[in-house]
Amino acid sequence: MLGILIAVGIVHNRTLDTSLMPWVIASQTVPILAIAPIVVVVLGSMNVTGILPKAIISMYLSFFPVVIGMVKGLRSADKLHTELMITYNASTQQMFWKLRWFSAQPYLFASLKIGIAAALVGAIVAELPTGAQGGLGARLLSGSYYGQTVQIWSALVMSALLGWVLITLVGLAERFILLRRGLS
């Protein structure tokens, strides 16, 4: 949701486009392996533990593809359609909901699929510095410590299955929405 809101702001406000978009892009230049321990330690010092630090790291990784995809999608409206809406004196809200939002939906679903894969990686990486007892990242780490290849492979297979299930669910939602619109 945050990525979608920022993308809408970037598309509708030139100042946000020129000031915020470079920061969005620059945010992905720092490796997650460097950021994850910092986030976990800082939030741990504020007594914020458990799933929240992992969710923040996952959100951080899934945020970028959603913002970029939505900006591209919101700007992808056909120029003739845009000019027609202007000719009919459509308001900014009407232009957004009746034209830009529909043009952006295929981009949104594509970026959500990429974001899911990135968030899954983020959740696994976020478990590594915490010493978590459960979760796929903890299974990978403990399997590598104790040389348990079966545990490592089972965690890898389960993470692949989880990613497949989540991407399939987004694909089904995409198919439903695009079929309702007459696209497929």
C-alpha positions in Angstrom: 0.0 0.0 0.0 2.8 2.4 0.8 4.4 1.8 -2.6 1.1 2.5 -4.3 0.5 5.7 -2.4 4.1 6.9 -3.1 3.7 6.1 -6.8 0.5 8.0 -7.0 2.2 11.0 -5.3 5.2 10.8 -7.7 2.9 10.7 -10.7 0.7 13.6 -9.6 3.4 15.9 -8.0 6.5 16.9 -10.0 8.3 17.9 -6.8 7.9 14.4 -5.4 9.0 12.9 -8.7 12.3 14.9 -8.7 13.0 14.6 -5.0 11.6 11.3 -3.9 12.2 9.0 -6.9 16.0 9.2 -6.7 15.8 8.1 -3.0 13.5 5.2 -3.9 16.1 4.1 -6.5 19.0 4.7 -4.2 17.4 2.7 -1.4 18.0 -0.5 -3.3 21.7 0.1 -3.7 22.4 -1.0 -0.1 22.6 -4.8 0.2 19.9 -6.3 2.4 22.5 -8.3 4.2 23.9 -5.0 5.5 20.6 -3.5 6.4 18.9 -6.5 8.1 21.2 -6.7 11.2 21.0 -2.9 11.7 17.2 -3.0 11.6 17.0 -5.9 13.9 19.5 -4.4 16.4 17.9 -0.9 16.4 14.4 -2.2 16.8 15.6 -4.7 19.4 17.0 -1.8 21.5 13.6 -0.3 21.4 12.1 -3.6 22.6 10.5 -4.3 19.3 11.1 -7.9 18.6 9.3 -10.8 17.0 7.7 -10.6 13.6 7.7 -6.8 13.2 11.5 -6.4 12.3 11.1 -9.2 9.7 8.0 -7.6 8.3 9.8 -4.2 8.0 12.7 -5.8 6.1 10.3 -7.7 3.8 8.4 -4.5 3.2 11.6 -2.7 2.4 12.5 -5.2 -0.3 9.0 -5.4 -1.8 8.5 -1.6 -1.7 10.8 -0.8 -4.7 9.3 -3.0 -7.4 5.8 -1.8 -6.5 6.7 1.9 -6.6 8.5 1.5 -9.9 5.8 -0.7 -11.5 3.0 1.6 -10.4 4.8 4.8 -11.6 5.3 3.1 -15.0 1.7 1.9 -15.0 0.1 5.2 -14.0 2.1 6.9 -16.7 1.2 4.3 -19.3 -2.3 5.6 -20.1 -2.8 6.1 -23.8 -2.2 9.7 -24.9 -5.3 9.7 -27.0 -7.4 8.5 -24.1 -5.8 11.2 -21.9 -6.6 13.9 -24.4 -10.1 12.6 -24.8 -10.6 12.9 -21.0 -9.3 16.4 -21.1 -11.6 17.3 -23.9 -14.5 16.0 -21.9 -13.3 18.2 -19.0 -12.6 15.3 -16.7 -11.4 16.1 -13.2 -8.1 14.9 -11.9 -9.9 12.2 -9.8 -11.9 11.0 -12.8 -8.7 10.8 -14.9 -7.1 8.8 -12.1 -9.9 6.3 -11.4 -11.3 5.9 -14.9 -8.0 6.0 -16.9 -4.7 5.8 -15.0 -5.8 3.2 -12.4 -7.0 0.8 -15.1 -3.9 1.4 -17.2 -1.7 0.6 -14.1 -3.4 -2.6 -13.0 -1.3 -5.0 -15.2 1.8 -3.3 -14.0 0.6 -3.5 -10.4 0.2 -7.3 -10.6 3.5 -7.8 -12.3 5.3 -5.7 -9.6 3.4 -7.5 -6.8 4.7 -10.8 -8.1 8.2 -9.5 -8.0 7.6 -7.9 -4.6 6.4 -11.2 -3.2 9.6 -13.0 -4.2 11.7 -10.1 -2.8 9.7 -10.1 0.5 10.1 -13.8 0.9 13.9 -13.4 0.5 13.7 -10.5 3.0 11.9 -12.6 5.6 14.5 -15.3 5.3 17.4 -12.9 5.5 15.8 -11.1 8.4 15.8 -14.3 10.5 19.5 -14.8 10.1 20.8 -12.1 12.5 18.0 -12.7 15.1 18.9 -16.2 16.1 15.2 -17.1 15.5 14.2 -20.6 16.5 11.5 -21.0 13.9 11.1 -20.0 10.3 12.8 -20.9 7.0 15.8 -18.6 7.6 16.4 -20.2 11.0 16.1 -23.7 9.4 18.6 -22.7 6.7 21.1 -21.3 9.3 20.9 -24.2 11.7 21.1 -26.7 8.9 24.3 -25.0 7.7 25.8 -24.9 11.2 25.2 -28.6 11.8 25.8 -29.9 8.3 22.2 -31.1 7.9 21.7 -30.9 4.2 18.2 -32.4 4.4 17.1 -29.5 6.6 18.7 -27.0 4.3 17.0 -28.5 1.2 13.6 -28.8 3.0 13.8 -25.1 3.9 14.7 -24.2 0.3 11.9 -26.4 -1.1 9.3 -24.9 1.3 10.4 -21.4 0.5 10.0 -22.1 -3.2 6.6 -23.6 -2.6 5.5 -20.7 -0.4 6.7 -18.3 -3.1 4.8 -20.3 -5.8 1.6 -20.3 -3.7 1.7 -16.6 -3.0 2.5 -15.7 -6.7 -0.3 -18.0 -7.8 -2.8 -16.2 -5.5 -1.7 -12.8 -7.0 -2.0 -14.3 -10.5 -5.5 -15.5 -9.7 -6.5 -12.1 -8.4 -5.0 -10.6 -11.5 -6.9 -12.9 -13.8 -10.2 -12.2 -12.0 -9.8 -8.5 -12.2 -8.6 -8.4 -15.8 -11.3 -10.8 -16.9 -13.9 -8.5 -15.2 -12.5 -5.6 -17.3 -12.6 -7.6 -20.5 -8.9 -8.2 -20.7 -7.1 -11.4 -20.4 
